[in-house]
Amino acid sequence: MKFELEEDYIELFKLLKVLGLAESGAHAKMLIEEEQVKRNGEVETRKRAKIVAGEQIEVGGEIITVEAISM
């Protein structure tokens, strides 16, 4: 799954919510707290971690590749 980043970054919990991998912001935060989210292969526990282009997020078997928006 690819996500095109329109800003400089997106907070991790917002990314999960926008992509529908979490039902709500609270659900996204719970997934992160329960160490179910990996950032570039490492468990990420910071809910508001700034995700930038080039990073890879993994949650629930889904792999998200974050890319800069192509203009």
C-alpha positions, 0 to 999 in steps of 0.5 A: 500500500502506498501513501502520498505525503502532501505535507512535510510529514504526517503523525503516525496515528493520523496516518493509520486513521487516514488509511483506514487501518484504525477505526478512529484516532483512539484505536490508532493510538491503542495499536501504537501503545500495544506495540503493533506498529513498526516503523522501518522494521522497528517497533514505534511507540510514539503516537505522534512520531513524524512520518516522512517520505521514504519510510515504511510502516507495518501494521496488521500485516499491511505494509505502507510505503510513504512517498512524496507527492509527485508533481 
